């Protein structure tokens, strides 16, 4: 990809096996860090490795070094249980202005949307778009709702949204086109922690409904 | 040393060489959009190449310095001060930068570097996340900044950088590109067309206007990493050229990638500029990187002798 990054294609499916292989390859490259590597971006079926062209002896050598690390990692990914992160969400009301339209689109009641959304378990397939923003797979098919025709210029931090077959949380205020169904008081991007992103690729995520009172009292 | 921001200008931010290493958390490397200008402007005032400077968009600020200092302006050139040479500013003196004559982003390096807290390894401002720089935002009238204080030991105003060593900055540049993953999904002659820079352009990316690019074939794409220089094509067929604060992953087809040594040219594109593309090979792109490093190494050497 350009003259300062190389893409390792792992697979085309959005499933557990691909996710495990992508995570394993990213971790292996991060651990071994061939000379010149500056950044590693795992996402869905690929791992993109950024390098400093001034620090590599040749592109061929870098590509060979990456292959040497990636090939075994792809085959022997660990079966370790990923961690589960619970995200408290106050659904509806001022925090979820699109809960009603998601219900209308899906033919469910607002209560059923909340039950389905908080009843499922999700996996982080990528972090991107904005700092700490998780692309979550595992949205129940019945909740699939197309993005809004016109994106909002400012989505508040913590907003939980549905965009087609994906759900996610906006860690920082930003423009956004997803349907907002609730908001979490939990910070997904913490500048003074390491790593600052609460969620990382491979994590399991559960949403737990909370009341406006619990939201206000969250520390 | 204190610097008073008398007038901030339309969009002035603190930037350094950026914060690579955090893309997996959704944080782009950021930093100066024109890294060549950042590096050379810093060298001109005796700073490390990656010291924090002020990146000023389309017009510059008016600054008041509490002590004698030396500054240098690179990248876009402003009314009010000569570019690419050290300029001594006296205690209490003001530096008033007007509109850019050429280019889009000027870099004001100040001897000692702009002192703001280091966030995730960098002093750069990442506006979208309100992170880094001066309080995570663009400068405002009345802000006060700190910079290291030293004055270059010799009278420096009688020399300047030979313009031949600069990137070929232009309002009608040809940007050299490598093929993107979806290059073949588009008609082969797209790169021969002329594109115009639209006003919907910022540090995230430049929206270009030109013939509508239609994806003829190819399967649905999974989102994956993108980078400064990536040219992606959204459904409206008008390409977006990503810059320093571009998002870390994207799902649009990538038709091409502007090579690293031409990113300074991209960073200097202002609305209305005309852009052409020319394909090169990866080997050529890497050779050009090395050549640029040699140029900077020679300048570094020469300046070190002058500034000794």
Interface residues (C-beta under 8 A of the other chain):
Chain A: X1 X2 X3 X4 X5 X7 X12 X14 X26 X38 X39 X40 X41 X42 X43 X44 X45 X46 X48 X50 X53 X54 X59 X126 X127 X128 X129 X130 X131 X132 X133 X135 X171 X172 X174 X189 X191 X195 X196 X197 X200 X201
Chain B: X20 X21 X22 X23 X24 X25 X26 X27 X29 X119 X120 X126 X128 X129 X130 X131 X178 X180 X181 X219 X222 X223 X224 X225 X226 X227 X229 X230 X247 X248 X249 X250 X254 X257 X258 X259 X260 X282 X283 X285 X286 X289 X290 X293
